């Protein structure tokens, strides 16, 4: 994949990138111009592997980047 394909012109509030890695959710602080922005990066993993039925996330967002937090509630 070319680097141009990965270039993003703005910072998203949520970035969901599924992969074969173990699930995770993390608040990432990014510097843009003169200010700092936060983005929540979510890897839900795969929907189902082997015996389990998958991982689900519940997102509650109230539009305040300063008070942004994230956690995994439960893996089923």
C-alpha positions in Angstrom: 0.0 0.0 0.0 1.4 3.4 -0.9 2.0 6.1 1.8 -0.5 8.4 0.0 -3.3 5.9 0.6 -2.7 6.2 4.3 -2.7 10.0 4.4 -5.6 11.5 6.3 -6.4 15.2 5.9 -8.2 15.5 9.3 -8.1 13.7 12.6 -11.2 11.6 13.3 -12.9 11.3 16.7 -13.0 7.5 16.3 -10.7 5.3 14.2 -11.9 1.7 13.9 -9.3 -0.6 12.4 -10.1 -4.3 12.7 -7.2 -6.8 12.6 -6.1 -10.2 13.7 -4.4 -8.7 16.7 -6.0 -8.9 20.1 -8.8 -6.3 20.6 -7.9 -3.0 22.2 -9.2 0.5 22.6 -6.9 3.5 23.3 -7.2 7.3 23.5 -4.4 8.8 21.3 -3.3 12.4 21.7 -2.2 14.0 18.4 -0.6 17.4 17.8 -2.2 19.3 14.9 -0.9 22.8 14.0 -1.0 24.8 17.2 -3.3 22.5 19.2 -3.7 19.0 20.5 -6.5 16.7 19.5 -7.6 13.3 20.9 -8.8 10.4 18.9 -10.1 7.0 20.1 -8.5 4.1 18.2 -10.4 0.9 18.3 -9.3 -2.6 17.2 -12.3 -4.9 17.7 -10.1 -7.9 16.5 -12.0 -10.4 14.5 -15.8 -10.9 15.0 -15.3 -14.6 16.0 -12.4 -16.9 16.6 -12.7 -20.5 17.5 -15.2 -21.1 20.3 -15.9 -17.5 21.3 -18.6 -15.3 19.7 -16.6 -12.2 19.5 -15.9 -8.8 21.1 -18.4 -5.9 21.2 -17.9 -2.3 22.1 -20.3 0.2 23.5 -19.4 3.8 22.6 -20.7 6.8 24.5 -19.6 10.1 23.0 -20.7 13.5 24.2 -18.6 15.7 22.0 -16.0 16.8 24.5 -12.5 15.8 23.4 -11.0 17.1 26.7 -12.9 14.5 28.7 -12.5 11.6 26.3 -11.8 8.2 27.8 -12.2 4.6 26.6 -12.3 1.1 28.1 -13.3 -2.4 27.2 -16.5 -3.4 29.0 -16.6 -7.1 28.2 -15.3 -9.7 25.8 -17.8 -12.5 25.1 
